[in-house]
Amino acid sequence: MKVLLVVAGVALASALVSARTIIIVKVNGGPSGFNRVSEVHTENESKLTCYGSGSTACEWTVKPQLVRGYPRLIEYAETQIAEGNLVGTYTEMIDGVPCTVRWEAQDVYNAEIVLED
């Protein structure tokens, strides 16, 4: 029994250490897109920030790597926002790991979406 608890503890610690986050922030966009789009990738986080009304799509130049549920859970949140569900959380088990996407928005042009695996 002790061995099982130790193995479970090590697995949980490994999952926490290797957890990654994707953050998408959209501010004051318009129907044709955004004026400025920037992205930053670190070891544990990828952040896409899109500002101002313009003609550039709010899309990654370099897609985030190694995040379970990407892009499916991001698309889920974007669909919820488009349908008028402006605040929410959804968790799905992927490869035995709970992956959670959270979103808060005023509309499709002003939103924050966070995906954690």
GIKAMO-V566200 format. One record per residue. N is the residue number from 1. RES is the residue in one letter. SS is DSSP state (a for helix, b for strand, c for the rest). PSI is psi as a letter, one per 30 degrees, with the letter a starting at -180 (none if undefined). OMEGA is omega in degrees with one decimal (* if undefined). Layout:
n = [N N]
res = [RES RES]
ss = [SS SS]
psi = [PSI PSI]
omega = [OMEGA OMEGA]
//
This chain:
n = [1 2 3 4 5 6 7 8 9 10 11 12 13 14 15 16 17 18 19 20 21 22 23 24 25 26 27 28 29 30 31 32 33 34 35 36 37 38 39 40 41 42 43 44 45 46 47 48 49 50 51 52 53 54 55 56 57 58 59 60 61 62 63 64 65 66 67 68 69 70 71 72 73 74 75 76 77 78 79 80 81 82 83 84 85 86 87 88 89 90 91 92 93 94 95 96 97 98 99 100 101 102 103 104 105 106 107 108 109 110 111 112 113 114 115 116 117]
res = [M K V L L V V A G V A L A S A L V S A R T I I I V K V N G G P S G F N R V S E V H T E N E S K L T C Y G S G S T A C E W T V K P Q L V R G Y P R L I E Y A E T Q I A E G N L V G T Y T E M I D G V P C T V R W E A Q D V Y N A E I V L E D]
ss = [c a a a a a a a a a a a a a a a a c c c b b b b b b b c c b c c b b b b b b b b b c c c b b b b b b b b b c c b c c c c c c c c c c c c c c c a a a a a a a a a a a c c c c b b b b b b b b c c b b b b b b b b b b b c c b b b b b b b c]
psi = [e e e e e e e e e e e e e e e e e g k l k k k k k k k h l l f f b l e k k l k k k a e g k k k k k k k l k b g k k i l k e j k k l h j k f k f e f e e e e e e e e f g g i f k l k k k k k k h g k k k k k k l k l e a f f j l k k k k k none]
omega = [178.9 -179.9 179.2 178.6 178.9 179.1 178.8 178.8 178.5 178.9 179.1 178.9 178.2 179.5 179.7 -179.8 -176.1 -179.5 178.5 -177.3 170.6 178.4 175.6 179.7 177.4 -177.8 173.7 175.7 178.7 -177.0 179.7 178.2 -173.1 178.8 -179.6 176.9 177.7 177.6 178.2 177.6 171.7 -177.9 -174.6 -176.2 170.5 -177.7 176.6 -178.6 -176.9 -175.1 167.6 179.1 179.9 -175.5 -179.0 178.1 176.4 -175.8 177.2 167.5 175.3 -177.2 177.5 -178.8 169.4 175.3 179.3 176.2 178.0 6.4 -171.7 -176.3 173.4 178.2 177.3 -179.8 179.5 177.0 178.3 179.1 -179.9 179.0 177.0 175.3 -166.0 177.2 178.8 177.6 177.5 179.3 178.7 175.8 178.6 -176.4 178.8 -178.6 176.7 178.3 -174.3 172.3 177.1 177.9 173.6 -173.5 167.8 178.0 -176.7 -178.0 -178.7 -173.4 169.9 179.6 -179.7 176.7 178.0 175.4 *]
//
